[in-house]
């Protein structure tokens, strides 16, 4: 069963990306998946969106730490890189870079992730705080070329109905 995003959002994919049903790519924990063909060395760069409702007093760095720990349950050599708090007090965010080794078709493969955590209020239910997890996963040789497209994508994410 595919996850859902706890608040309605809208966004635009950059050219060259295509959305796929999360179940099709074994990403049931994601509510949205986009791929950037063609595959390189058997891996297709991707963007996933998931989210959760969290209490206001849970800081984004703790949520980001939890995401890294979750990666450690399925990957090896997980390394947290640069982390930055972004946004404003009303709309806080956090970004972090992560490297890890996963088994891809039986071969250990290094994958890089750029993770963005955005806290936002539901426009219809102001008492709800959702934390969106938006993640770019790519091979190291793809990463720099796709990061700008990913940042462009993240900049389009808005609560549904917001201008």
FENVEN-V398762 format. One record per residue. N is the residue number from 1. RES is the residue in one small letter. PSI is psi in whole degrees, 0 to 359 (999 if undefined). Layout:
N:RES:PSI ; N:RES:PSI
This chain:
1:x:132 ; 2:x:142 ; 3:x:165 ; 4:x:157 ; 5:x:131 ; 6:x:348 ; 7:x:145 ; 8:x:132 ; 9:x:166 ; 10:x:153 ; 11:x:170 ; 12:x:132 ; 13:x:141 ; 14:x:159 ; 15:x:139 ; 16:x:345 ; 17:x:147 ; 18:x:138 ; 19:x:148 ; 20:x:152 ; 21:x:131 ; 22:x:322 ; 23:x:330 ; 24:x:334 ; 25:x:26 ; 26:x:45 ; 27:x:50 ; 28:x:338 ; 29:x:351 ; 30:x:148 ; 31:x:338 ; 32:x:140 ; 33:x:135 ; 34:x:140 ; 35:x:152 ; 36:x:85 ; 37:x:162 ; 38:x:162 ; 39:x:149 ; 40:x:126 ; 41:x:37 ; 42:x:5 ; 43:x:132 ; 44:x:123 ; 45:x:146 ; 46:x:160 ; 47:x:134 ; 48:x:150 ; 49:x:131 ; 50:x:176 ; 51:x:169 ; 52:x:156 ; 53:x:132 ; 54:x:155 ; 55:x:151 ; 56:x:332 ; 57:x:3 ; 58:x:112 ; 59:x:150 ; 60:x:322 ; 61:x:325 ; 62:x:319 ; 63:x:320 ; 64:x:320 ; 65:x:319 ; 66:x:322 ; 67:x:321 ; 68:x:317 ; 69:x:322 ; 70:x:320 ; 71:x:323 ; 72:x:341 ; 73:x:342 ; 74:x:358 ; 75:x:166 ; 76:x:162 ; 77:x:42 ; 78:x:122 ; 79:x:127 ; 80:x:129 ; 81:x:221 ; 82:x:139 ; 83:x:135 ; 84:x:136 ; 85:x:136 ; 86:x:176 ; 87:x:203 ; 88:x:176 ; 89:x:320 ; 90:x:326 ; 91:x:72 ; 92:x:155 ; 93:x:167 ; 94:x:140 ; 95:x:149 ; 96:x:148 ; 97:x:139 ; 98:x:139 ; 99:x:146 ; 100:x:166 ; 101:x:129 ; 102:x:160 ; 103:x:119 ; 104:x:108 ; 105:x:39 ; 106:x:3 ; 107:x:129 ; 108:x:127 ; 109:x:133 ; 110:x:132 ; 111:x:140 ; 112:x:145 ; 113:x:142 ; 114:x:116 ; 115:x:136 ; 116:x:131 ; 117:x:119 ; 118:x:127 ; 119:x:132 ; 120:x:154 ; 121:x:147 ; 122:x:130 ; 123:x:337 ; 124:x:335 ; 125:x:86 ; 126:x:343 ; 127:x:355 ; 128:x:130 ; 129:x:117 ; 130:x:148 ; 131:x:116 ; 132:x:141 ; 133:x:112 ; 134:x:123 ; 135:x:130 ; 136:x:127 ; 137:x:130 ; 138:x:160 ; 139:x:153 ; 140:x:321 ; 141:x:345 ; 142:x:337 ; 143:x:305 ; 144:x:321 ; 145:x:330 ; 146:x:344 ; 147:x:319 ; 148:x:318 ; 149:x:320 ; 150:x:315 ; 151:x:323 ; 152:x:315 ; 153:x:310 ; 154:x:324 ; 155:x:344 ; 156:x:352 ; 157:x:125 ; 158:x:154 ; 159:x:141 ; 160:x:134 ; 161:x:349 ; 162:x:150 ; 163:x:999
